[in-house]
Amino acid sequence: MNAREMFKELGYELKRNEPNDLVYVHYMIGIVAFYTNTYKFMNDGGFDTTIGLHQAIHQQMKELGWLDE
């Protein structure tokens, strides 16, 4: 399963897909944004990060090539 599918399964919707960022929005929880030009991501959902969300974030980072050696 790819990252978009994982986020969708968790109730997130991809709102922006531009060359420099990806923004997933969950209207009850918050947003997860990936800033590809700076290799950073932000989880604006508070301190509760579920295992499923962690896995989706990790998968997105793999797909972006951030975890390549």
All heavy atoms as TSV, in Angstrom:
chain	resi	resn	atom	element	x	y	z
A	1	MET	N	N	0.847	-1.176	0.000
A	1	MET	CA	C	0.000	0.000	0.000
A	1	MET	C	C	0.892	1.239	0.000
A	1	MET	O	O	1.856	1.303	0.735
A	1	MET	CB	C	-0.884	-0.045	1.258
A	1	MET	CG	C	-1.853	1.097	1.367
A	1	MET	SD	S	-2.921	1.084	2.840
A	1	MET	CE	C	-3.709	-0.483	2.731
A	2	ASN	N	N	0.541	2.215	-0.839
A	2	ASN	CA	C	1.362	3.424	-0.877
A	2	ASN	C	C	0.892	4.430	0.187
A	2	ASN	O	O	-0.141	4.242	0.834
A	2	ASN	CB	C	1.399	4.039	-2.281
A	2	ASN	CG	C	0.077	4.615	-2.729
A	2	ASN	OD1	O	-0.687	5.167	-1.943
A	2	ASN	ND2	N	-0.207	4.512	-4.010
A	3	ALA	N	N	1.667	5.486	0.362
A	3	ALA	CA	C	1.398	6.460	1.428
A	3	ALA	C	C	0.034	7.127	1.263
A	3	ALA	O	O	-0.693	7.299	2.248
A	3	ALA	CB	C	2.501	7.513	1.465
A	4	ARG	N	N	-0.332	7.492	0.054
A	4	ARG	CA	C	-1.634	8.152	-0.153
A	4	ARG	C	C	-2.773	7.247	0.284
A	4	ARG	O	O	-3.732	7.707	0.901
A	4	ARG	CB	C	-1.810	8.548	-1.607
A	4	ARG	CG	C	-0.943	9.707	-1.996
A	4	ARG	CD	C	-1.175	10.124	-3.410
A	4	ARG	NE	N	-0.158	11.087	-3.776
A	4	ARG	CZ	C	-0.008	11.593	-4.965
A	4	ARG	NH1	N	-0.802	11.227	-5.942
A	4	ARG	NH2	N	0.938	12.466	-5.211
A	5	GLU	N	N	-2.662	5.978	-0.042
A	5	GLU	CA	C	-3.694	5.015	0.367
A	5	GLU	C	C	-3.724	4.866	1.887
A	5	GLU	O	O	-4.798	4.768	2.479
A	5	GLU	CB	C	-3.441	3.657	-0.292
A	5	GLU	CG	C	-3.607	3.671	-1.797
A	5	GLU	CD	C	-3.075	2.418	-2.473
A	5	GLU	OE1	O	-2.192	1.739	-1.898
A	5	GLU	OE2	O	-3.553	2.127	-3.583
A	6	MET	N	N	-2.551	4.858	2.504
A	6	MET	CA	C	-2.479	4.732	3.964
A	6	MET	C	C	-3.114	5.945	4.647
A	6	MET	O	O	-3.884	5.798	5.605
A	6	MET	CB	C	-1.025	4.550	4.401
A	6	MET	CG	C	-0.412	3.253	3.925
A	6	MET	SD	S	1.357	3.141	4.223
A	6	MET	CE	C	1.362	2.660	5.954
A	7	PHE	N	N	-2.785	7.147	4.159
A	7	PHE	CA	C	-3.381	8.356	4.736
A	7	PHE	C	C	-4.895	8.355	4.517
A	7	PHE	O	O	-5.656	8.705	5.423
A	7	PHE	CB	C	-2.752	9.620	4.144
A	7	PHE	CG	C	-1.465	10.026	4.805
A	7	PHE	CD1	C	-0.254	9.840	4.161
A	7	PHE	CD2	C	-1.463	10.600	6.065
A	7	PHE	CE1	C	0.936	10.220	4.762
A	7	PHE	CE2	C	-0.286	10.979	6.682
A	7	PHE	CZ	C	0.928	10.786	6.026
A	8	LYS	N	N	-5.332	7.951	3.330
A	8	LYS	CA	C	-6.766	7.916	3.037
A	8	LYS	C	C	-7.486	6.956	3.978
A	8	LYS	O	O	-8.565	7.267	4.489
A	8	LYS	CB	C	-6.998	7.505	1.584
A	8	LYS	CG	C	-8.453	7.541	1.187
A	8	LYS	CD	C	-8.652	7.232	-0.280
A	8	LYS	CE	C	-10.135	7.313	-0.619
A	8	LYS	NZ	N	-10.363	7.068	-2.034
A	9	GLU	N	N	-6.886	5.808	4.234
A	9	GLU	CA	C	-7.477	4.827	5.152
A	9	GLU	C	C	-7.628	5.396	6.563
A	9	GLU	O	O	-8.536	5.023	7.301
A	9	GLU	CB	C	-6.599	3.573	5.173
A	9	GLU	CG	C	-7.220	2.400	5.891
A	9	GLU	CD	C	-6.387	1.157	5.726
A	9	GLU	OE1	O	-6.609	0.427	4.742
A	9	GLU	OE2	O	-5.509	0.910	6.587
A	10	LEU	N	N	-6.740	6.325	6.925
A	10	LEU	CA	C	-6.790	6.970	8.244
A	10	LEU	C	C	-7.722	8.183	8.268
A	10	LEU	O	O	-7.876	8.819	9.304
A	10	LEU	CB	C	-5.383	7.396	8.670
A	10	LEU	CG	C	-4.390	6.259	8.910
A	10	LEU	CD1	C	-2.986	6.815	9.070
A	10	LEU	CD2	C	-4.805	5.449	10.131
A	11	GLY	N	N	-8.313	8.524	7.120
A	11	GLY	CA	C	-9.244	9.643	7.055
A	11	GLY	C	C	-8.638	10.945	6.581
A	11	GLY	O	O	-9.280	11.990	6.647
A	12	TYR	N	N	-7.399	10.908	6.105
A	12	TYR	CA	C	-6.738	12.106	5.593
A	12	TYR	C	C	-7.006	12.240	4.098
A	12	TYR	O	O	-7.121	11.250	3.388
A	12	TYR	CB	C	-5.221	12.032	5.808
A	12	TYR	CG	C	-4.791	12.237	7.232
A	12	TYR	CD1	C	-4.849	11.193	8.151
A	12	TYR	CD2	C	-4.338	13.472	7.673
A	12	TYR	CE1	C	-4.445	11.367	9.469
A	12	TYR	CE2	C	-3.933	13.665	8.983
A	12	TYR	CZ	C	-3.993	12.605	9.876
A	12	TYR	OH	O	-3.599	12.797	11.167
A	13	GLU	N	N	-7.062	13.474	3.636
A	13	GLU	CA	C	-7.250	13.764	2.218
A	13	GLU	C	C	-6.061	14.582	1.730
A	13	GLU	O	O	-5.647	15.538	2.393
A	13	GLU	CB	C	-8.545	14.566	2.032
A	13	GLU	CG	C	-8.877	14.889	0.616
A	13	GLU	CD	C	-10.180	15.666	0.494
A	13	GLU	OE1	O	-10.943	15.749	1.471
A	13	GLU	OE2	O	-10.406	16.214	-0.592
A	14	LEU	N	N	-5.510	14.205	0.590
A	14	LEU	CA	C	-4.407	14.969	0.015
A	14	LEU	C	C	-4.973	16.266	-0.553
A	14	LEU	O	O	-5.765	16.251	-1.485
A	14	LEU	CB	C	-3.693	14.163	-1.073
A	14	LEU	CG	C	-2.492	14.834	-1.724
A	14	LEU	CD1	C	-1.391	15.120	-0.709
A	14	LEU	CD2	C	-1.953	13.963	-2.844
A	15	LYS	N	N	-4.585	17.385	0.040
A	15	LYS	CA	C	-5.114	18.685	-0.374
A	15	LYS	C	C	-4.183	19.436	-1.300
A	15	LYS	O	O	-4.625	20.245	-2.099
A	15	LYS	CB	C	-5.395	19.562	0.852
A	15	LYS	CG	C	-6.653	19.189	1.564
A	15	LYS	CD	C	-7.828	19.434	0.653
A	15	LYS	CE	C	-9.123	19.263	1.373
A	15	LYS	NZ	N	-10.261	19.526	0.506
A	16	ARG	N	N	-2.905	19.209	-1.173
A	16	ARG	CA	C	-1.958	19.921	-2.031
A	16	ARG	C	C	-0.860	18.960	-2.423
A	16	ARG	O	O	-0.286	18.276	-1.598
A	16	ARG	CB	C	-1.364	21.112	-1.299
A	16	ARG	CG	C	-0.582	22.005	-2.221
A	16	ARG	CD	C	-0.099	23.298	-1.601
A	16	ARG	NE	N	-0.673	23.579	-0.309
A	16	ARG	CZ	C	-0.095	24.353	0.602
A	16	ARG	NH1	N	1.053	24.911	0.339
A	16	ARG	NH2	N	-0.657	24.573	1.757
A	17	ASN	N	N	-0.583	18.911	-3.692
A	17	ASN	CA	C	0.481	18.074	-4.218
A	17	ASN	C	C	1.250	18.910	-5.228
A	17	ASN	O	O	0.896	18.976	-6.381
A	17	ASN	CB	C	-0.093	16.819	-4.867
A	17	ASN	CG	C	0.977	15.878	-5.355
A	17	ASN	OD1	O	2.150	16.088	-5.118
A	17	ASN	ND2	N	0.570	14.833	-6.042
A	18	GLU	N	N	2.244	19.602	-4.734
A	18	GLU	CA	C	3.052	20.486	-5.564
A	18	GLU	C	C	4.497	20.004	-5.538
A	18	GLU	O	O	4.858	19.192	-4.690
A	18	GLU	CB	C	2.962	21.921	-5.031
A	18	GLU	CG	C	1.559	22.486	-5.111
A	18	GLU	CD	C	1.466	23.899	-4.567
A	18	GLU	OE1	O	2.507	24.486	-4.236
A	18	GLU	OE2	O	0.350	24.398	-4.483
A	19	PRO	N	N	5.318	20.526	-6.415
A	19	PRO	CA	C	6.713	20.076	-6.429
A	19	PRO	C	C	7.432	20.224	-5.086
A	19	PRO	O	O	8.301	19.445	-4.771
A	19	PRO	CB	C	7.370	20.974	-7.488
A	19	PRO	CG	C	6.253	21.411	-8.362
A	19	PRO	CD	C	5.037	21.472	-7.481
A	20	ASN	N	N	7.053	21.216	-4.283
A	20	ASN	CA	C	7.768	21.449	-3.028
A	20	ASN	C	C	7.039	21.012	-1.776
A	20	ASN	O	O	7.595	21.112	-0.693
A	20	ASN	CB	C	8.136	22.932	-2.901
A	20	ASN	CG	C	9.139	23.346	-3.938
A	20	ASN	OD1	O	9.976	22.555	-4.349
A	20	ASN	ND2	N	9.055	24.569	-4.386
A	21	ASP	N	N	5.799	20.564	-1.882
A	21	ASP	CA	C	5.132	20.103	-0.674
A	21	ASP	C	C	3.945	19.198	-0.955
A	21	ASP	O	O	3.358	19.211	-2.025
A	21	ASP	CB	C	4.720	21.269	0.218
A	21	ASP	CG	C	3.801	22.270	-0.454
A	21	ASP	OD1	O	3.446	22.088	-1.629
A	21	ASP	OD2	O	3.430	23.259	0.204
A	22	LEU	N	N	3.639	18.387	0.052
A	22	LEU	CA	C	2.457	17.533	0.080
A	22	LEU	C	C	1.736	17.858	1.386
A	22	LEU	O	O	2.374	17.933	2.436
A	22	LEU	CB	C	2.847	16.049	0.112
A	22	LEU	CG	C	3.555	15.482	-1.098
A	22	LEU	CD1	C	4.171	14.136	-0.752
A	22	LEU	CD2	C	2.581	15.323	-2.241
A	23	VAL	N	N	0.436	18.046	1.336
A	23	VAL	CA	C	-0.320	18.355	2.544
A	23	VAL	C	C	-1.525	17.430	2.622
A	23	VAL	O	O	-2.379	17.432	1.733
A	23	VAL	CB	C	-0.785	19.833	2.563
A	23	VAL	CG1	C	-1.604	20.116	3.814
A	23	VAL	CG2	C	0.400	20.767	2.474
A	24	TYR	N	N	-1.554	16.637	3.694
A	24	TYR	CA	C	-2.681	15.759	3.973
A	24	TYR	C	C	-3.496	16.392	5.093
A	24	TYR	O	O	-2.935	16.848	6.092
A	24	TYR	CB	C	-2.201	14.383	4.427
A	24	TYR	CG	C	-1.491	13.585	3.365
A	24	TYR	CD1	C	-0.108	13.602	3.260
A	24	TYR	CD2	C	-2.214	12.796	2.469
A	24	TYR	CE1	C	0.553	12.856	2.297
A	24	TYR	CE2	C	-1.566	12.049	1.496
A	24	TYR	CZ	C	-0.185	12.080	1.421
A	24	TYR	OH	O	0.462	11.334	0.462
A	25	VAL	N	N	-4.829	16.412	4.942
A	25	VAL	CA	C	-5.694	17.053	5.925
A	25	VAL	C	C	-6.718	16.056	6.450
A	25	VAL	O	O	-7.355	15.337	5.683
A	25	VAL	CB	C	-6.438	18.259	5.290
A	25	VAL	CG1	C	-7.394	18.883	6.287
A	25	VAL	CG2	C	-5.449	19.283	4.770
A	26	HIS	N	N	-6.853	16.041	7.762
A	26	HIS	CA	C	-7.930	15.297	8.437
A	26	HIS	C	C	-8.696	16.349	9.227
A	26	HIS	O	O	-8.133	17.007	10.103
A	26	HIS	CB	C	-7.353	14.236	9.371
A	26	HIS	CG	C	-8.386	13.327	9.949
A	26	HIS	ND1	N	-9.366	13.763	10.810
A	26	HIS	CD2	C	-8.588	12.000	9.783
A	26	HIS	CE1	C	-10.128	12.737	11.154
A	26	HIS	NE2	N	-9.671	11.659	10.539
A	27	TYR	N	N	-9.946	16.547	8.905
A	27	TYR	CA	C	-10.694	17.678	9.470
A	27	TYR	C	C	-10.949	17.582	10.967
A	27	TYR	O	O	-11.213	18.583	11.602
A	27	TYR	CB	C	-11.991	17.882	8.695
A	27	TYR	CG	C	-11.705	18.389	7.307
A	27	TYR	CD1	C	-11.748	17.547	6.208
A	27	TYR	CD2	C	-11.317	19.710	7.096
A	27	TYR	CE1	C	-11.444	18.010	4.936
A	27	TYR	CE2	C	-11.005	20.182	5.836
A	27	TYR	CZ	C	-11.079	19.323	4.764
A	27	TYR	OH	O	-10.761	19.780	3.515
A	28	MET	N	N	-10.812	16.386	11.541
A	28	MET	CA	C	-11.000	16.246	12.987
A	28	MET	C	C	-9.667	16.243	13.741
A	28	MET	O	O	-9.621	16.578	14.915
A	28	MET	CB	C	-11.739	14.941	13.292
A	28	MET	CG	C	-13.118	14.861	12.707
A	28	MET	SD	S	-14.304	15.946	13.517
A	28	MET	CE	C	-14.437	15.160	15.095
A	29	ILE	N	N	-8.589	15.857	13.057
A	29	ILE	CA	C	-7.307	15.660	13.732
A	29	ILE	C	C	-6.308	16.764	13.425
A	29	ILE	O	O	-5.642	17.276	14.315
A	29	ILE	CB	C	-6.715	14.281	13.364
A	29	ILE	CG1	C	-7.654	13.181	13.856
A	29	ILE	CG2	C	-5.320	14.118	13.948
A	29	ILE	CD1	C	-7.268	11.790	13.405
A	30	GLY	N	N	-6.156	17.140	12.177
A	30	GLY	CA	C	-5.174	18.160	11.816
A	30	GLY	C	C	-4.548	17.853	10.477
A	30	GLY	O	O	-5.150	17.201	9.635
A	31	ILE	N	N	-3.319	18.322	10.298
A	31	ILE	CA	C	-2.646	18.147	9.014
A	31	ILE	C	C	-1.285	17.485	9.201
A	31	ILE	O	O	-0.680	17.562	10.278
A	31	ILE	CB	C	-2.462	19.481	8.257
A	31	ILE	CG1	C	-1.515	20.406	9.011
A	31	ILE	CG2	C	-3.776	20.150	7.989
A	31	ILE	CD1	C	-1.116	21.626	8.229
A	32	VAL	N	N	-0.835	16.848	8.138
A	32	VAL	CA	C	0.540	16.360	8.041
A	32	VAL	C	C	1.069	16.919	6.732
A	32	VAL	O	O	0.483	16.690	5.674
A	32	VAL	CB	C	0.616	14.821	8.043
A	32	VAL	CG1	C	2.057	14.363	7.888
A	32	VAL	CG2	C	0.005	14.241	9.314
A	33	ALA	N	N	2.141	17.687	6.809
A	33	ALA	CA	C	2.700	18.335	5.622
A	33	ALA	C	C	4.142	17.900	5.433
A	33	ALA	O	O	4.896	17.765	6.403
A	33	ALA	CB	C	2.628	19.855	5.773
A	34	PHE	N	N	4.511	17.690	4.187
A	34	PHE	CA	C	5.872	17.319	3.815
A	34	PHE	C	C	6.432	18.421	2.929
A	34	PHE	O	O	5.829	18.751	1.912
A	34	PHE	CB	C	5.877	15.984	3.054
A	34	PHE	CG	C	5.409	14.821	3.877
A	34	PHE	CD1	C	4.064	14.515	3.974
A	34	PHE	CD2	C	6.326	14.041	4.561
A	34	PHE	CE1	C	3.627	13.454	4.744
A	34	PHE	CE2	C	5.900	12.968	5.333
A	34	PHE	CZ	C	4.554	12.679	5.420
A	35	TYR	N	N	7.558	18.990	3.336
A	35	TYR	CA	C	8.207	20.063	2.592
A	35	TYR	C	C	9.437	19.476	1.909
A	35	TYR	O	O	10.495	19.333	2.524
A	35	TYR	CB	C	8.562	21.218	3.531
A	35	TYR	CG	C	7.352	21.719	4.266
A	35	TYR	CD1	C	7.127	21.384	5.590
A	35	TYR	CD2	C	6.398	22.481	3.601
A	35	TYR	CE1	C	5.986	21.823	6.255
A	35	TYR	CE2	C	5.258	22.922	4.255
A	35	TYR	CZ	C	5.061	22.584	5.585
A	35	TYR	OH	O	3.936	23.012	6.228
A	36	THR	N	N	9.282	19.122	0.648
A	36	THR	CA	C	10.293	18.334	-0.040
A	36	THR	C	C	11.582	19.089	-0.326
A	36	THR	O	O	12.633	18.468	-0.440
A	36	THR	CB	C	9.732	17.751	-1.340
A	36	THR	OG1	O	9.303	18.805	-2.199
A	36	THR	CG2	C	8.554	16.839	-1.061
A	37	ASN	N	N	11.523	20.396	-0.412
A	37	ASN	CA	C	12.759	21.145	-0.692
A	37	ASN	C	C	13.653	21.271	0.534
A	37	ASN	O	O	14.837	21.545	0.408
A	37	ASN	CB	C	12.460	22.524	-1.291
A	37	ASN	CG	C	11.594	23.379	-0.409
A	37	ASN	OD1	O	10.914	22.877	0.486
A	37	ASN	ND2	N	11.589	24.665	-0.657
A	38	THR	N	N	13.105	21.043	1.735
A	38	THR	CA	C	13.898	21.143	2.965
A	38	THR	C	C	13.986	19.819	3.714
A	38	THR	O	O	14.587	19.765	4.786
A	38	THR	CB	C	13.304	22.201	3.914
A	38	THR	OG1	O	11.951	21.845	4.226
A	38	THR	CG2	C	13.359	23.587	3.304
A	39	TYR	N	N	13.376	18.755	3.178
A	39	TYR	CA	C	13.390	17.434	3.817
A	39	TYR	C	C	12.824	17.481	5.237
A	39	TYR	O	O	13.367	16.890	6.152
A	39	TYR	CB	C	14.806	16.836	3.842
A	39	TYR	CG	C	15.367	16.592	2.478
A	39	TYR	CD1	C	16.142	17.554	1.847
A	39	TYR	CD2	C	15.115	15.404	1.802
A	39	TYR	CE1	C	16.656	17.346	0.575
A	39	TYR	CE2	C	15.624	15.183	0.526
A	39	TYR	CZ	C	16.398	16.167	-0.076
A	39	TYR	OH	O	16.897	15.949	-1.322
A	40	LYS	N	N	11.717	18.194	5.396
A	40	LYS	CA	C	11.064	18.305	6.699
A	40	LYS	C	C	9.597	17.925	6.571
A	40	LYS	O	O	9.002	18.055	5.511
A	40	LYS	CB	C	11.153	19.729	7.236
A	40	LYS	CG	C	12.549	20.183	7.538
A	40	LYS	CD	C	12.549	21.609	8.057
A	40	LYS	CE	C	13.965	22.072	8.319
A	40	LYS	NZ	N	14.008	23.445	8.811
A	41	PHE	N	N	9.025	17.473	7.678
A	41	PHE	CA	C	7.583	17.270	7.718
A	41	PHE	C	C	7.045	17.829	9.024
A	41	PHE	O	O	7.785	17.986	9.999
A	41	PHE	CB	C	7.202	15.791	7.548
A	41	PHE	CG	C	7.354	14.943	8.774
A	41	PHE	CD1	C	6.282	14.742	9.637
A	41	PHE	CD2	C	8.550	14.322	9.066
A	41	PHE	CE1	C	6.411	13.959	10.759
A	41	PHE	CE2	C	8.696	13.533	10.181
A	41	PHE	CZ	C	7.618	13.351	11.036
A	42	MET	N	N	5.757	18.149	9.021
A	42	MET	CA	C	5.097	18.693	10.201
A	42	MET	C	C	3.830	17.902	10.452
A	42	MET	O	O	3.065	17.638	9.519
A	42	MET	CB	C	4.740	20.158	9.986
A	42	MET	CG	C	4.029	20.749	11.188
A	42	MET	SD	S	3.011	22.219	10.864
A	42	MET	CE	C	2.090	21.810	9.446
A	43	ASN	N	N	3.627	17.498	11.695
A	43	ASN	CA	C	2.402	16.844	12.120
A	43	ASN	C	C	1.694	17.807	13.056
A	43	ASN	O	O	2.099	17.983	14.198
A	43	ASN	CB	C	2.725	15.521	12.825
A	43	ASN	CG	C	1.488	14.832	13.354
A	43	ASN	OD1	O	0.372	15.236	13.083
A	43	ASN	ND2	N	1.699	13.782	14.114
A	44	ASP	N	N	0.648	18.448	12.559
A	44	ASP	CA	C	-0.080	19.443	13.349
A	44	ASP	C	C	-1.314	18.815	13.987
A	44	ASP	O	O	-2.362	19.420	14.039
A	44	ASP	CB	C	-0.470	20.623	12.448
A	44	ASP	CG	C	-1.081	21.766	13.236
A	44	ASP	OD1	O	-0.745	21.912	14.422
A	44	ASP	OD2	O	-1.904	22.496	12.665
A	45	GLY	N	N	-1.169	17.585	14.443
A	45	GLY	CA	C	-2.302	16.894	15.049
A	45	GLY	C	C	-2.187	16.754	16.555
A	45	GLY	O	O	-2.893	15.977	17.161
A	46	GLY	N	N	-1.273	17.458	17.148
A	46	GLY	CA	C	-1.078	17.341	18.587
A	46	GLY	C	C	-0.042	16.276	18.902
A	46	GLY	O	O	0.793	15.924	18.087
A	47	PHE	N	N	-0.130	15.740	20.098
A	47	PHE	CA	C	0.874	14.787	20.548
A	47	PHE	C	C	0.475	13.335	20.323
A	47	PHE	O	O	1.266	12.440	20.533
A	47	PHE	CB	C	1.179	15.019	22.030
A	47	PHE	CG	C	1.824	16.345	22.280
A	47	PHE	CD1	C	1.083	17.404	22.766
A	47	PHE	CD2	C	3.164	16.535	22.001
A	47	PHE	CE1	C	1.682	18.634	22.989
A	47	PHE	CE2	C	3.770	17.759	22.217
A	47	PHE	CZ	C	3.024	18.808	22.717
A	48	ASP	N	N	-0.764	13.073	19.929
A	48	ASP	CA	C	-1.228	11.708	19.727
A	48	ASP	C	C	-0.971	11.266	18.299
A	48	ASP	O	O	-1.714	11.598	17.385
A	48	ASP	CB	C	-2.729	11.593	20.032
A	48	ASP	CG	C	-3.036	11.882	21.487
A	48	ASP	OD1	O	-2.150	11.666	22.330
A	48	ASP	OD2	O	-4.159	12.314	21.770
A	49	THR	N	N	0.114	10.527	18.116
A	49	THR	CA	C	0.431	9.962	16.811
A	49	THR	C	C	0.260	8.459	16.919
A	49	THR	O	O	0.975	7.801	17.668
A	49	THR	CB	C	1.872	10.302	16.376
A	49	THR	OG1	O	1.994	11.721	16.316
A	49	THR	CG2	C	2.196	9.722	15.019
A	50	THR	N	N	-0.708	7.934	16.182
A	50	THR	CA	C	-0.966	6.501	16.229
A	50	THR	C	C	0.096	5.752	15.432
A	50	THR	O	O	0.822	6.340	14.624
A	50	THR	CB	C	-2.341	6.169	15.633
A	50	THR	OG1	O	-2.335	6.519	14.240
A	50	THR	CG2	C	-3.459	6.920	16.356
A	51	ILE	N	N	0.160	4.450	15.648
A	51	ILE	CA	C	1.080	3.619	14.884
A	51	ILE	C	C	0.752	3.718	13.397
A	51	ILE	O	O	1.650	3.825	12.557
A	51	ILE	CB	C	1.016	2.157	15.363
A	51	ILE	CG1	C	1.498	2.049	16.807
A	51	ILE	CG2	C	1.820	1.244	14.441
A	51	ILE	CD1	C	2.926	2.486	17.035
A	52	GLY	N	N	-0.536	3.711	13.049
A	52	GLY	CA	C	-0.937	3.818	11.651
A	52	GLY	C	C	-0.468	5.110	11.015
A	52	GLY	O	O	0.007	5.116	9.869
A	53	LEU	N	N	-0.580	6.217	11.736
A	53	LEU	CA	C	-0.115	7.501	11.212
A	53	LEU	C	C	1.405	7.498	11.075
A	53	LEU	O	O	1.946	7.962	10.079
A	53	LEU	CB	C	-0.577	8.657	12.103
A	53	LEU	CG	C	-0.168	10.053	11.647
A	53	LEU	CD1	C	-0.644	10.342	10.230
A	53	LEU	CD2	C	-0.696	11.097	12.618
A	54	HIS	N	N	2.083	6.963	12.058
A	54	HIS	CA	C	3.538	6.851	11.989
A	54	HIS	C	C	3.954	6.044	10.759
A	54	HIS	O	O	4.870	6.432	10.032
A	54	HIS	CB	C	4.091	6.204	13.256
A	54	HIS	CG	C	5.555	5.906	13.181
A	54	HIS	ND1	N	6.518	6.863	13.357
A	54	HIS	CD2	C	6.209	4.750	12.915
A	54	HIS	CE1	C	7.709	6.304	13.202
A	54	HIS	NE2	N	7.544	5.025	12.942
A	55	GLN	N	N	3.266	4.949	10.499
A	55	GLN	CA	C	3.586	4.110	9.343
A	55	GLN	C	C	3.333	4.860	8.034
A	55	GLN	O	O	4.112	4.737	7.086
A	55	GLN	CB	C	2.783	2.809	9.390
A	55	GLN	CG	C	3.244	1.883	10.492
A	55	GLN	CD	C	2.334	0.691	10.675
A	55	GLN	OE1	O	1.126	0.748	10.418
A	55	GLN	NE2	N	2.910	-0.410	11.135
A	56	ALA	N	N	2.250	5.625	7.972
A	56	ALA	CA	C	1.947	6.406	6.765
A	56	ALA	C	C	3.020	7.476	6.529
A	56	ALA	O	O	3.469	7.690	5.402
A	56	ALA	CB	C	0.567	7.038	6.866
A	57	ILE	N	N	3.439	8.148	7.591
A	57	ILE	CA	C	4.492	9.165	7.489
A	57	ILE	C	C	5.791	8.513	7.019
A	57	ILE	O	O	6.465	9.010	6.115
A	57	ILE	CB	C	4.692	9.893	8.837
A	57	ILE	CG1	C	3.471	10.769	9.146
A	57	ILE	CG2	C	5.980	10.717	8.830
A	57	ILE	CD1	C	3.437	11.321	10.559
A	58	HIS	N	N	6.142	7.392	7.619
A	58	HIS	CA	C	7.361	6.671	7.245
A	58	HIS	C	C	7.312	6.243	5.771
A	58	HIS	O	O	8.287	6.411	5.041
A	58	HIS	CB	C	7.539	5.456	8.156
A	58	HIS	CG	C	8.826	4.734	7.940
A	58	HIS	ND1	N	10.001	5.136	8.518
A	58	HIS	CD2	C	9.110	3.635	7.197
A	58	HIS	CE1	C	10.966	4.319	8.132
A	58	HIS	NE2	N	10.457	3.398	7.339
A	59	GLN	N	N	6.157	5.727	5.349
A	59	GLN	CA	C	6.007	5.301	3.958
A	59	GLN	C	C	6.147	6.487	3.004
A	59	GLN	O	O	6.782	6.377	1.961
A	59	GLN	CB	C	4.663	4.599	3.748
A	59	GLN	CG	C	4.431	4.111	2.334
A	59	GLN	CD	C	5.420	3.050	1.898
A	59	GLN	OE1	O	5.913	2.281	2.713
A	59	GLN	NE2	N	5.723	3.014	0.614
A	60	GLN	N	N	5.568	7.639	3.368
A	60	GLN	CA	C	5.691	8.823	2.505
A	60	GLN	C	C	7.149	9.247	2.402
A	60	GLN	O	O	7.628	9.599	1.331
A	60	GLN	CB	C	4.835	9.975	3.036
A	60	GLN	CG	C	4.837	11.195	2.132
A	60	GLN	CD	C	4.172	10.906	0.800
A	60	GLN	OE1	O	2.964	10.793	0.735
A	60	GLN	NE2	N	4.954	10.772	-0.256
A	61	MET	N	N	7.873	9.211	3.520
A	61	MET	CA	C	9.281	9.566	3.495
A	61	MET	C	C	10.075	8.603	2.617
A	61	MET	O	O	10.971	9.028	1.876
A	61	MET	CB	C	9.839	9.609	4.922
A	61	MET	CG	C	9.292	10.782	5.698
A	61	MET	SD	S	9.701	10.934	7.464
A	61	MET	CE	C	11.145	10.029	7.716
A	62	LYS	N	N	9.752	7.317	2.652
A	62	LYS	CA	C	10.407	6.347	1.774
A	62	LYS	C	C	10.127	6.674	0.313
A	62	LYS	O	O	11.036	6.668	-0.526
A	62	LYS	CB	C	9.914	4.930	2.088
A	62	LYS	CG	C	10.537	4.331	3.314
A	62	LYS	CD	C	9.940	2.996	3.712
A	62	LYS	CE	C	9.996	1.948	2.637
A	62	LYS	NZ	N	9.483	0.636	3.106
A	63	GLU	N	N	8.859	6.977	-0.009
A	63	GLU	CA	C	8.488	7.288	-1.384
A	63	GLU	C	C	9.128	8.569	-1.897
A	63	GLU	O	O	9.391	8.707	-3.085
A	63	GLU	CB	C	6.968	7.363	-1.513
A	63	GLU	CG	C	6.291	6.014	-1.333
A	63	GLU	CD	C	4.778	6.088	-1.311
A	63	GLU	OE1	O	4.196	7.100	-1.741
A	63	GLU	OE2	O	4.156	5.100	-0.851
A	64	LEU	N	N	9.401	9.498	-1.004
A	64	LEU	CA	C	10.070	10.738	-1.386
A	64	LEU	C	C	11.585	10.565	-1.521
A	64	LEU	O	O	12.280	11.460	-1.983
A	64	LEU	CB	C	9.779	11.839	-0.361
A	64	LEU	CG	C	8.344	12.372	-0.331
A	64	LEU	CD1	C	8.122	13.267	0.880
A	64	LEU	CD2	C	8.020	13.109	-1.626
A	65	GLY	N	N	12.077	9.391	-1.114
A	65	GLY	CA	C	13.508	9.127	-1.204
A	65	GLY	C	C	14.313	9.693	-0.053
A	65	GLY	O	O	15.531	9.755	-0.123
A	66	TRP	N	N	13.652	10.102	1.022
A	66	TRP	CA	C	14.331	10.702	2.154
A	66	TRP	C	C	15.107	9.690	2.980
A	66	TRP	O	O	15.985	10.072	3.737
A	66	TRP	CB	C	13.334	11.426	3.050
A	66	TRP	CG	C	12.714	12.631	2.446
A	66	TRP	CD1	C	12.870	13.122	1.185
A	66	TRP	CD2	C	11.800	13.513	3.081
A	66	TRP	NE1	N	12.118	14.244	0.987
A	66	TRP	CE2	C	11.437	14.507	2.160
A	66	TRP	CE3	C	11.243	13.556	4.341
A	66	TRP	CZ2	C	10.558	15.546	2.456
A	66	TRP	CZ3	C	10.354	14.582	4.637
A	66	TRP	CH2	C	10.025	15.561	3.707
A	67	LEU	N	N	14.760	8.429	2.874
A	67	LEU	CA	C	15.394	7.419	3.712
A	67	LEU	C	C	16.440	6.603	2.962
A	67	LEU	O	O	16.974	5.648	3.492
A	67	LEU	CB	C	14.325	6.488	4.303
A	67	LEU	CG	C	13.228	7.192	5.094
A	67	LEU	CD1	C	12.208	6.188	5.590
A	67	LEU	CD2	C	13.792	7.995	6.245
A	68	ASP	N	N	16.712	6.996	1.722
A	68	ASP	CA	C	17.725	6.303	0.936
A	68	ASP	C	C	19.100	6.517	1.542
A	68	ASP	O	O	19.400	7.598	2.054
A	68	ASP	CB	C	17.736	6.799	-0.512
A	68	ASP	CG	C	16.455	6.443	-1.241
A	68	ASP	OD1	O	15.712	5.555	-0.779
A	68	ASP	OD2	O	16.195	7.060	-2.296
A	69	GLU	N	N	19.905	5.508	1.465
A	69	GLU	CA	C	21.270	5.626	2.002
A	69	GLU	C	C	22.210	6.180	0.964
A	69	GLU	O	O	22.021	6.102	-0.177
A	69	GLU	CB	C	21.747	4.267	2.468
A	69	GLU	CG	C	20.940	3.786	3.653
A	69	GLU	CD	C	21.436	2.441	4.168
A	69	GLU	OE1	O	22.594	2.079	3.908
A	69	GLU	OE2	O	20.659	1.780	4.826
